[in-house]
Structure formats: structure tokens, C-alpha cells
Amino acid sequence: MRFFAKISFLLLTLLASGTLLAQEKTDQSARRTVMIFGNSLTAGYGLDPSQAFPALLQNTVDSLEWPVDIVAAGLSGETSAGGLRRIGWMLRRPVDVFILELGANDGLRGISLEETEANLQAIIDKTKEAYPKVQIVLAGMQVPPNLGPEYTTSFQKIFQKLAKNNDAALIPFLLEGVGGIPELNLPDRIHPNEQGQKIVARNVWTVLKKVLQRFPEI
């Protein structure tokens, strides 16, 4: 009898363990990944990564107990061409929502608008090819007027055009309420400081929240 009792106990233990492992696997597979693919703004230049807007967004979804992982894929100095070269490597990780935050360095360097647009479109195309159901979000950017009003206006329209052509959500201006305000930026007057990053996070969250709510588990 003791022998059979031990066998029964072992079977129950194994079944329980299997159930827990299956539950753990299910819970993990139900999580959604948001990749923010960008430059120094995403990387949180000059700050601790915990102070950058991707980390702040992770804090927000965690507080809501949403099964979402925010991946900060920012590289300081990155241009649209550089992003196109490394996107294949980054897409080795499954992505449900892809936030494209590139183009600002192109504008600051006066790179041709046609080249910037083509590179950003190619990044979107590669992402959709890898994950057909991915939700695309474009972070709109603006550049200083020193390159002339025509370039400045046309640059801003790139993001509106790409969002429309790709049925993507658009953050009208990532640095809304931050850009050009000295007290919200580092001494270089380009990169947001800790307070500025909080505003950037709110700008992104306004759009990202609606995109995430499309998923049934949220």
C-alpha cells in the first residue's frame, strides 16, 4: 500500500509541475513586445537608462499589470540609413508593436528628404515582412529652421505621409512640449533631461495606449 501511495504522490507531483510549467509558458507567450527603434532620444543620452522614456513606459504598463515588454533599441547618433543596416539583427526578436523613432539625425545633417523617406519605408517593409501582424507607430520629428522653410516643412511631412501610406499610428511630434525649452533639456539643448523624458513618455503613451488596447489580452 505504501508503495502505491508513493507512486500516486509522485504522479500528482509531476502532474502539478507540468501544469505549472504549461501555465508559465502560456503566460509568457501571452506577453506582447513593443520595440522602440531609434536614436539617442530612445537611448536616453546623458541619463541613466531608467530615466529614459522607454523605461518610463515600462513602469506605466507594469502599474496597469498589462503583459507588455518595452524593448529600448536606441543607438546614439543613428540615422535612417544606419537603422536600415541594423534592423535585420533587431528583428530576430519577435515584435508586436514597432515604434520607429528615426530621422532626426538625418534632418540635423541635411540628408536628402528622399533618402530619409526611402530608408524609413524600407525599415517598415522589413518589419512587416518579418512580422505581418505587427502594429507600426511612427514618432514624428521636426528640425530647426536653419536649413530653410521648405526643407523644414517637407521634413515634417515625411512622417505624416509614411503613417498614412502604411496605416500606422502617428505620434505627431515626439518632443512636443520639450523641444526648444532649455529647462527640459540637457545643456546641449538637444536631448531631454529627466523631466523632459517624462513629457516624452506621455507623448508616446497617448498613442501607444490605444494601440496596445487592440490586443485581446489587454
Contacts in CASP RR format, 6 or more apart in sequence:
PFRMAT RR
TARGET T0000
AUTHOR 0000-0000-0000
METHOD contacts of the structure
MODEL  1
MRFFAKISFLLLTLLASGTLLAQEKTDQSARRTVMIFGNSLTAGYGLDPS
QAFPALLQNTVDSLEWPVDIVAAGLSGETSAGGLRRIGWMLRRPVDVFIL
ELGANDGLRGISLEETEANLQAIIDKTKEAYPKVQIVLAGMQVPPNLGPE
YTTSFQKIFQKLAKNNDAALIPFLLEGVGGIPELNLPDRIHPNEQGQKIV
ARNVWTVLKKVLQRFPEI
27 67 0 8 1.000
30 67 0 8 1.000
30 217 0 8 1.000
31 67 0 8 1.000
31 68 0 8 1.000
31 69 0 8 1.000
32 67 0 8 1.000
32 68 0 8 1.000
32 69 0 8 1.000
32 96 0 8 1.000
32 97 0 8 1.000
32 212 0 8 1.000
32 215 0 8 1.000
32 217 0 8 1.000
32 218 0 8 1.000
33 68 0 8 1.000
33 69 0 8 1.000
33 71 0 8 1.000
33 93 0 8 1.000
33 94 0 8 1.000
33 95 0 8 1.000
33 96 0 8 1.000
33 97 0 8 1.000
34 57 0 8 1.000
34 68 0 8 1.000
34 69 0 8 1.000
34 70 0 8 1.000
34 71 0 8 1.000
34 95 0 8 1.000
34 96 0 8 1.000
34 97 0 8 1.000
34 98 0 8 1.000
34 99 0 8 1.000
34 208 0 8 1.000
34 212 0 8 1.000
35 71 0 8 1.000
35 73 0 8 1.000
35 90 0 8 1.000
35 93 0 8 1.000
35 95 0 8 1.000
35 97 0 8 1.000
35 98 0 8 1.000
35 99 0 8 1.000
36 42 0 8 1.000
36 54 0 8 1.000
36 57 0 8 1.000
36 70 0 8 1.000
36 71 0 8 1.000
36 72 0 8 1.000
36 73 0 8 1.000
36 74 0 8 1.000
36 99 0 8 1.000
36 101 0 8 1.000
36 204 0 8 1.000
37 73 0 8 1.000
37 74 0 8 1.000
37 83 0 8 1.000
37 87 0 8 1.000
37 90 0 8 1.000
37 98 0 8 1.000
37 99 0 8 1.000
37 100 0 8 1.000
37 101 0 8 1.000
37 102 0 8 1.000
37 123 0 8 1.000
38 73 0 8 1.000
38 74 0 8 1.000
38 75 0 8 1.000
38 78 0 8 1.000
38 83 0 8 1.000
38 100 0 8 1.000
38 101 0 8 1.000
38 102 0 8 1.000
39 74 0 8 1.000
39 75 0 8 1.000
39 76 0 8 1.000
39 77 0 8 1.000
39 78 0 8 1.000
39 79 0 8 1.000
39 101 0 8 1.000
39 102 0 8 1.000
39 103 0 8 1.000
39 104 0 8 1.000
39 105 0 8 1.000
40 74 0 8 1.000
40 75 0 8 1.000
40 76 0 8 1.000
40 77 0 8 1.000
40 78 0 8 1.000
40 191 0 8 1.000
41 53 0 8 1.000
41 101 0 8 1.000
41 104 0 8 1.000
41 174 0 8 1.000
41 175 0 8 1.000
41 191 0 8 1.000
41 192 0 8 1.000
41 200 0 8 1.000
42 52 0 8 1.000
42 53 0 8 1.000
42 54 0 8 1.000
42 72 0 8 1.000
42 73 0 8 1.000
42 74 0 8 1.000
42 101 0 8 1.000
43 49 0 8 1.000
43 52 0 8 1.000
43 72 0 8 1.000
43 74 0 8 1.000
43 75 0 8 1.000
43 76 0 8 1.000
44 51 0 8 1.000
44 52 0 8 1.000
44 53 0 8 1.000
44 191 0 8 1.000
44 192 0 8 1.000
44 197 0 8 1.000
45 76 0 8 1.000
45 186 0 8 1.000
45 191 0 8 1.000
46 186 0 8 1.000
46 191 0 8 1.000
47 193 0 8 1.000
47 194 0 8 1.000
47 197 0 8 1.000
49 55 0 8 1.000
49 72 0 8 1.000
51 194 0 8 1.000
51 197 0 8 1.000
52 72 0 8 1.000
52 197 0 8 1.000
53 192 0 8 1.000
53 197 0 8 1.000
53 198 0 8 1.000
53 200 0 8 1.000
53 201 0 8 1.000
53 204 0 8 1.000
54 70 0 8 1.000
54 71 0 8 1.000
54 72 0 8 1.000
55 70 0 8 1.000
55 72 0 8 1.000
56 197 0 8 1.000
56 198 0 8 1.000
56 201 0 8 1.000
57 70 0 8 1.000
57 201 0 8 1.000
57 204 0 8 1.000
57 205 0 8 1.000
57 208 0 8 1.000
58 68 0 8 1.000
58 69 0 8 1.000
58 70 0 8 1.000
60 201 0 8 1.000
60 205 0 8 1.000
61 68 0 8 1.000
61 70 0 8 1.000
61 212 0 8 1.000
66 212 0 8 1.000
66 218 0 8 1.000
67 217 0 8 1.000
67 218 0 8 1.000
68 212 0 8 1.000
68 218 0 8 1.000
71 93 0 8 1.000
71 95 0 8 1.000
73 90 0 8 1.000
74 101 0 8 1.000
75 83 0 8 1.000
75 86 0 8 1.000
77 105 0 8 1.000
78 102 0 8 1.000
78 105 0 8 1.000
79 102 0 8 1.000
79 103 0 8 1.000
79 105 0 8 1.000
79 106 0 8 1.000
79 109 0 8 1.000
79 111 0 8 1.000
79 119 0 8 1.000
80 102 0 8 1.000
80 103 0 8 1.000
80 106 0 8 1.000
80 111 0 8 1.000
80 115 0 8 1.000
80 116 0 8 1.000
80 119 0 8 1.000
80 120 0 8 1.000
80 123 0 8 1.000
81 106 0 8 1.000
81 111 0 8 1.000
81 115 0 8 1.000
81 119 0 8 1.000
82 119 0 8 1.000
83 102 0 8 1.000
83 119 0 8 1.000
83 123 0 8 1.000
84 119 0 8 1.000
84 122 0 8 1.000
84 123 0 8 1.000
84 126 0 8 1.000
87 123 0 8 1.000
87 126 0 8 1.000
87 127 0 8 1.000
88 126 0 8 1.000
88 130 0 8 1.000
91 126 0 8 1.000
91 127 0 8 1.000
91 130 0 8 1.000
91 131 0 8 1.000
94 131 0 8 1.000
95 127 0 8 1.000
95 130 0 8 1.000
95 131 0 8 1.000
95 134 0 8 1.000
96 131 0 8 1.000
96 133 0 8 1.000
96 134 0 8 1.000
96 135 0 8 1.000
96 215 0 8 1.000
97 134 0 8 1.000
97 135 0 8 1.000
97 137 0 8 1.000
97 208 0 8 1.000
97 211 0 8 1.000
97 212 0 8 1.000
98 124 0 8 1.000
98 127 0 8 1.000
98 131 0 8 1.000
98 134 0 8 1.000
98 135 0 8 1.000
98 136 0 8 1.000
98 137 0 8 1.000
99 137 0 8 1.000
99 138 0 8 1.000
99 139 0 8 1.000
99 171 0 8 1.000
99 204 0 8 1.000
99 208 0 8 1.000
100 120 0 8 1.000
100 123 0 8 1.000
100 124 0 8 1.000
100 136 0 8 1.000
100 137 0 8 1.000
100 138 0 8 1.000
100 139 0 8 1.000
101 139 0 8 1.000
101 174 0 8 1.000
102 119 0 8 1.000
102 120 0 8 1.000
102 123 0 8 1.000
103 116 0 8 1.000
103 120 0 8 1.000
103 141 0 8 1.000
104 141 0 8 1.000
104 143 0 8 1.000
106 115 0 8 1.000
106 116 0 8 1.000
106 119 0 8 1.000
107 116 0 8 1.000
107 143 0 8 1.000
107 147 0 8 1.000
107 151 0 8 1.000
107 155 0 8 1.000
108 143 0 8 1.000
108 144 0 8 1.000
110 147 0 8 1.000
110 151 0 8 1.000
113 151 0 8 1.000
113 154 0 8 1.000
113 155 0 8 1.000
113 158 0 8 1.000
116 155 0 8 1.000
116 158 0 8 1.000
117 158 0 8 1.000
117 161 0 8 1.000
117 162 0 8 1.000
120 138 0 8 1.000
120 158 0 8 1.000
120 162 0 8 1.000
121 162 0 8 1.000
121 165 0 8 1.000
121 166 0 8 1.000
124 136 0 8 1.000
124 162 0 8 1.000
124 166 0 8 1.000
124 168 0 8 1.000
127 134 0 8 1.000
127 136 0 8 1.000
128 134 0 8 1.000
128 136 0 8 1.000
128 166 0 8 1.000
135 168 0 8 1.000
135 169 0 8 1.000
135 211 0 8 1.000
135 214 0 8 1.000
136 166 0 8 1.000
136 167 0 8 1.000
136 168 0 8 1.000
136 169 0 8 1.000
137 168 0 8 1.000
137 169 0 8 1.000
137 170 0 8 1.000
137 171 0 8 1.000
137 207 0 8 1.000
137 208 0 8 1.000
137 211 0 8 1.000
138 159 0 8 1.000
138 162 0 8 1.000
138 163 0 8 1.000
138 166 0 8 1.000
138 168 0 8 1.000
138 169 0 8 1.000
138 170 0 8 1.000
138 171 0 8 1.000
139 159 0 8 1.000
139 171 0 8 1.000
139 174 0 8 1.000
139 204 0 8 1.000
140 156 0 8 1.000
140 159 0 8 1.000
140 170 0 8 1.000
140 171 0 8 1.000
140 172 0 8 1.000
140 173 0 8 1.000
140 174 0 8 1.000
141 155 0 8 1.000
141 156 0 8 1.000
141 159 0 8 1.000
141 173 0 8 1.000
141 174 0 8 1.000
141 175 0 8 1.000
142 152 0 8 1.000
142 155 0 8 1.000
142 156 0 8 1.000
142 173 0 8 1.000
142 175 0 8 1.000
143 151 0 8 1.000
143 152 0 8 1.000
143 155 0 8 1.000
143 156 0 8 1.000
144 152 0 8 1.000
145 152 0 8 1.000
159 170 0 8 1.000
160 170 0 8 1.000
162 168 0 8 1.000
163 169 0 8 1.000
163 170 0 8 1.000
169 207 0 8 1.000
169 208 0 8 1.000
169 210 0 8 1.000
169 211 0 8 1.000
170 207 0 8 1.000
171 203 0 8 1.000
171 204 0 8 1.000
171 206 0 8 1.000
171 207 0 8 1.000
173 203 0 8 1.000
174 200 0 8 1.000
174 203 0 8 1.000
174 204 0 8 1.000
175 192 0 8 1.000
175 200 0 8 1.000
175 203 0 8 1.000
176 199 0 8 1.000
176 203 0 8 1.000
177 184 0 8 1.000
177 199 0 8 1.000
177 203 0 8 1.000
178 184 0 8 1.000
178 185 0 8 1.000
178 192 0 8 1.000
178 196 0 8 1.000
178 199 0 8 1.000
178 200 0 8 1.000
179 185 0 8 1.000
179 192 0 8 1.000
180 189 0 8 1.000
182 189 0 8 1.000
183 195 0 8 1.000
184 192 0 8 1.000
184 193 0 8 1.000
184 195 0 8 1.000
184 196 0 8 1.000
184 199 0 8 1.000
185 191 0 8 1.000
185 192 0 8 1.000
185 193 0 8 1.000
185 196 0 8 1.000
186 192 0 8 1.000
186 193 0 8 1.000
192 199 0 8 1.000
192 200 0 8 1.000
212 218 0 8 1.000
END
